[in-house]
Amino acid sequence: MKMLMKKKTIITVLAVSTLSLLTVPANASELVWGFKNPSFSGIGYSQHVLSTEQLQHNRKEERRKEAEAEARRIERELENSTLAKFLRNIESRIYATLSKQMVDAMFADCSDNCSNTGTAEIEGSTITWVKDPTTGSITLTIVDEDGNVTEITIPGEGEFGF
């Protein structure tokens, strides 16, 4: 009998507990599910597109700048090669020799045996000089390949001194 009484007490406690839980008001709301990625949901899509476009633009700019820097590096290497330095040196010496010959002809000290004019064409530019036999002044005219003219007049003997 004691056992039966214990079972009845336990069943009563469980029944009262269950009934008390069932009478508590339940608060709930609708479950809402949505995509977090704006490409799928459409919420914040324009900002997402702008961000993606900016990232793509930045990467393209970065690649372009890297390619330009590499091209400049290669160009510098080619310009500083031993052969390039040798060719620049020869070119400089040839131009120096040509200019010396022209200056020697302009300022030659001879009466009737020397020419009073001279012309040279260098890389598309024409250099002409004319010496006035009476005053000794020299007019140097340079016409570049675009047709621009530069004229330099050098005073003759006795017109200036040091």
VMD Tcl script that draws the C-alpha trace (Angstrom):
set ca {
  {0.00 0.00 0.00}
  {2.78 2.36 0.70}
  {4.05 1.73 -2.71}
  {0.73 2.41 -4.26}
  {0.53 5.66 -2.38}
  {3.92 6.74 -3.62}
  {2.96 6.02 -7.19}
  {-0.22 7.98 -6.83}
  {1.69 10.93 -5.38}
  {4.21 10.87 -8.20}
  {1.48 10.63 -10.83}
  {-0.40 13.49 -9.20}
  {2.73 15.69 -9.12}
  {3.45 14.92 -12.77}
  {-0.12 15.63 -13.79}
  {-0.14 18.96 -11.93}
  {3.22 19.93 -13.45}
  {2.07 19.06 -16.95}
  {-1.15 21.02 -16.53}
  {0.72 24.04 -15.19}
  {3.04 24.00 -18.23}
  {0.13 23.78 -20.62}
  {-1.59 26.80 -19.11}
  {1.46 29.13 -19.57}
  {0.81 31.47 -22.48}
  {3.13 30.83 -25.42}
  {4.74 33.82 -27.20}
  {6.04 33.17 -30.67}
  {6.50 34.97 -33.95}
  {6.73 33.92 -37.54}
  {10.05 32.44 -38.61}
  {11.53 34.53 -41.40}
  {14.42 33.34 -43.52}
  {16.33 35.31 -46.14}
  {19.60 35.36 -48.03}
  {22.47 37.26 -46.48}
  {24.21 37.86 -49.83}
  {22.82 41.00 -51.49}
  {23.20 39.38 -54.90}
  {20.40 37.01 -53.96}
  {18.25 39.10 -51.64}
  {18.44 42.44 -53.43}
  {18.79 44.29 -50.13}
  {21.85 46.54 -50.33}
  {22.49 45.35 -53.88}
  {23.66 48.68 -55.30}
  {26.28 49.08 -52.57}
  {27.37 45.50 -53.16}
  {27.78 46.14 -56.89}
  {29.70 49.38 -56.26}
  {32.02 47.64 -53.82}
  {32.65 44.79 -56.23}
  {33.26 47.20 -59.12}
  {35.68 49.26 -57.02}
  {37.64 46.14 -56.09}
  {37.84 45.09 -59.75}
  {38.92 48.60 -60.82}
  {41.61 48.77 -58.13}
  {42.99 45.39 -59.16}
  {43.10 46.35 -62.85}
  {44.89 49.62 -61.97}
  {47.36 47.72 -59.83}
  {48.10 45.28 -62.67}
  {48.49 48.15 -65.18}
  {50.91 49.99 -62.89}
  {52.91 46.81 -62.30}
  {53.18 46.25 -66.07}
  {54.29 49.86 -66.65}
  {56.91 49.60 -63.91}
  {58.24 46.37 -65.42}
  {58.40 47.96 -68.89}
  {60.32 50.95 -67.47}
  {62.72 48.60 -65.69}
  {63.42 46.68 -68.89}
  {63.88 49.93 -70.82}
  {66.38 51.17 -68.23}
  {68.29 47.91 -68.45}
  {68.48 48.19 -72.24}
  {69.59 51.84 -72.07}
  {72.35 51.00 -69.62}
  {73.79 48.07 -71.52}
  {77.44 48.22 -72.54}
  {76.50 48.39 -76.23}
  {74.09 51.29 -75.67}
  {76.74 53.21 -73.71}
  {79.28 52.56 -76.49}
  {76.89 53.77 -79.19}
  {76.07 56.96 -77.23}
  {79.78 57.65 -76.82}
  {80.46 57.19 -80.55}
  {77.47 59.37 -81.47}
  {78.67 62.09 -79.11}
  {82.18 62.02 -80.60}
  {80.84 62.16 -84.18}
  {78.66 65.17 -83.37}
  {81.58 66.84 -81.60}
  {83.79 66.31 -84.67}
  {81.10 67.64 -87.03}
  {80.53 70.73 -84.90}
  {84.29 71.35 -84.63}
  {84.67 71.15 -88.41}
  {81.74 73.55 -88.89}
  {83.12 76.03 -86.34}
  {86.60 75.82 -87.91}
  {85.06 76.62 -91.32}
  {83.03 79.53 -89.89}
  {85.96 81.15 -88.15}
  {88.69 80.26 -90.66}
  {91.18 83.10 -91.14}
  {91.61 83.28 -94.87}
  {90.80 85.97 -97.36}
  {89.37 84.64 -100.63}
  {90.18 80.94 -100.41}
  {87.54 80.05 -97.76}
  {83.85 79.54 -98.24}
  {81.49 82.10 -96.71}
  {78.59 79.63 -96.41}
  {78.01 76.10 -95.27}
  {75.12 73.68 -94.78}
  {74.75 70.47 -92.84}
  {71.74 68.20 -92.41}
  {71.56 66.22 -89.18}
  {68.60 63.98 -88.29}
  {66.10 66.02 -90.30}
  {67.34 69.43 -89.14}
  {69.17 71.74 -91.53}
  {71.97 73.92 -90.18}
  {73.12 76.76 -92.46}
  {75.71 79.41 -91.76}
  {76.58 82.53 -93.72}
  {79.59 84.76 -93.05}
  {79.35 88.42 -94.04}
  {82.72 89.18 -95.70}
  {82.63 92.90 -94.86}
  {81.69 92.81 -91.17}
  {82.81 89.28 -90.37}
  {79.54 88.49 -88.57}
  {78.19 84.97 -88.90}
  {74.50 84.10 -89.09}
  {73.66 80.55 -88.06}
  {70.18 79.34 -89.08}
  {68.73 76.06 -87.79}
  {65.52 74.68 -89.28}
  {64.18 71.60 -87.46}
  {62.12 68.83 -89.06}
  {58.85 70.58 -88.05}
  {59.91 73.78 -89.85}
  {60.70 75.79 -86.70}
  {63.53 78.27 -87.35}
  {66.22 79.37 -84.89}
  {68.62 82.09 -85.97}
  {71.81 83.03 -84.13}
  {73.98 86.00 -85.15}
  {77.60 86.00 -84.03}
  {79.21 89.47 -84.16}
  {82.20 89.84 -86.45}
  {85.76 90.88 -85.71}
  {86.07 94.10 -83.75}
  {82.39 94.13 -82.78}
  {83.01 92.62 -79.38}
  {85.96 91.66 -77.31}
  {86.96 89.95 -74.11}
}
mol new
graphics top color blue
foreach p $ca { graphics top sphere $p radius 0.5 }
foreach p [lrange $ca 0 end-1] q [lrange $ca 1 end] { graphics top cylinder $p $q radius 0.2 }
display resetview
